[in-house]
């Protein structure tokens, strides 16, 4: 589906969803220093031709302006004329959409996801054993055990993309960049939000559990 075939309603829906979730996450302090990025796909998914709305680079995510978002294509290039620049990490969104066909991807920086990614870096993943909020990721197995993958963070974003490709797990709707933040996705904005909230709870749980282990 070409961008010109997308309806006004589809575009407005994506922008409305982004505005709502941006406001919510900003209220939680998840965008320190203009960090983080959010995107919502518009129209039908075709791995060779898809478009999504994404937060513009360098904007204060605690405020709402007409220049907060733009639409880009599967290569991360603007889908229509604009002076706005997409987030520097748009290529990571492109790859996650291509691999998963997701409807939304949310990326935030928190102290817990940064600390946990460094603590378990040598292991390459965050082990989670039997935490109830694993169900929030769509895994309803009793006493489920999962490993949330961690990938290296580079200043050169294109270098990160193959790392994401290599470690993304279909059963885990998220991936962490080392000392950077979590990318979480879902079939739509609601599901991506639920997954992100579940991940953040899990990271804090694992962090606090590791502290308790140190005191025993």
N, C-alpha and C positions, 0 to 999 in steps of 0.2 A: 504494500500500500504506500503510495507516494504521499508526501506531506500535504499536497494540495487536495487530496481526497479526504483528509480528516475534517470532521465537522467542527464548527465553532463550539458546539456543546461539549465535544470530547476534549478540546483544548481547555475550555473553561473549567471543566471538571477536574482535570489534572492540576491546574493552577490553584483551584480552591482547596484540593487535598493537600497540596504542598504548603499553602499558607497556614492551614489548620495545624498540621503536624510541626511545622517550623515554630509556630507560636508556643505549642505545648513543650517541645524540647528545649526551646530557649528559656522557658520558665523554670526548667530543671537545671539550667546551667550547663547544658551539653554542647554549647558552641563557644567555648572560650576563645577570645581573640579572633573572631570571624571564622574559626575553624569549622570543619564538618561540611557535609554536602548531602543534599536530598534529591531524589529524582522519582518521577512517576512516568511510566510508559503510556503513550497514547495510541489508540487504534489496535488493530490486530497484530499479532506477532509473526514475523517472518525473519529468520536469522540473517537473511540477506538484505532486508529492507525494513527497518523499524525506526521509530522516533520516540523521544522522551523529553519531558520538561525537566530542567535541572536548575539548581540554584546558581546564580551568577557569582563569579569570583570576587572575593574581597568585600562582600557586602555585610553590613551589620545585621545579623540574624535576629536581633531583638527588636528590630524595626520593620515596618511594612512600607514598601515603596513600589512604584510601577516598574522598577528596574531590578526586581529581585530574582527573576527567572527568565530563561530563554529555552527554546526548543532546539534540539540537536538530532543528528541522524546517527546511524549505526557506527560511524567513524568518529563521532564526537564533534562534528562540524555543524555550525548553525544551519537550521533548516529553512530559515528565512532571513532577510536582511536585518542586521542588528549591530549596534556598537558594543553590546555586552560581550563579555568573555565568559565562557563556561568555566566551571570549577577546574582547577588544575588536574584533578583526579578523574575527570570525565572518562578517560580511556578505561579506567577500572570498571566504571559503571557499564560501559559498552561491552566489555568482556563478560561480566556477570550476566547481563541481559542475554547475550549470545549463547552462553552455556546453559542458562536455566529457563529462559523465556519468562522471567519474573515480570510482575506488574509494577513493582516499586522497589527501590533500594535506598536505605537510609544509613548514613555514616556519621558517627559522632565520636568525640574525644572525651573520655572521662579518666579520672585518676585510676579507678579500678581496672578498666580495660587496658590501660597503659602498664600498670604495675604487674598485672597478671601475665601480660604478653612477654614481659622481660623475665619474670620469675620462671616461666616454663619454656623459655626460648630454646634451651639446649634439647629439650624433649621434642619440640616442634609442634606441640598441641597442648591445650588445656584439658586435663582429665576431669570429668565430672561424674560422680558416682551417686545415683539414687536420689538426686535432688528433685523435689516435686515440680519445680518450674521447667524441667525438661519437657513436660507435657505441653508447655506453651510453645515449644518448637515443633509440635506435631508428633512427638514420640510418646505413646501411651503404654509402653512396656513397663511392667512393674519393676522397680529398682533398676531402671535403665542406666546404662553406662555409655557415655559419649566422649569423644575427643574433638574439641573445637580447634581447627587448624590455625597455625600461626605462620605468616609469611614475612620475609624480610622487607624492610622499608628502605627505599632508595629515593634520593632527590630527583633522579631521572625516572619519571613515572612509567614510561614504556618498559623499563626493566622489571617493574613490578608485575605487569600483565601476565607474562608466562609463568611467574610464580603462583599467581592466582589460578591460572589454568591447571597447573600441575597438582595443586593441593585442594581445590574445591571439592567438597563431598556432597552429592545429591541429597543425602539424608540430613545434612546440617545446613540450615539456611543462613549461614554466616561465616565470616572469615576475619581474622584479626591481623592487622599490620603491626609488626613489632614496635613497641613504644610510640604508637601512633593512634590507633583506634579500631573500632569494629565496623564492618560492613554487614548489614543484615538485610534480607530481602524476603519478599512474599508474593503471592499471586495478585495482591492488590495492596493499597496503602494501609488498610486496616490490619491485614495479616503481617505486613512488614513491621508495623508499629508493635504488634504483639510480640513478634520474634525479638525485636530489639530490646523491648522491656524485659523479656525473659532472660536474654543474654546478660543484660546489666545486673539483674538480680543474681544470676549465677556467678558472675565475676566477683561481686561483693561477697557472696557466700564463700566461694573458694578462697578468696583473700583472707577473710576472717578465720576460716578453718585452718589455713596455713599458719596464721599467728598463734592460734591455740596449740597447734602441734609443737611450736617452738617453746612453749611454756611448760610442756609436760616433762 
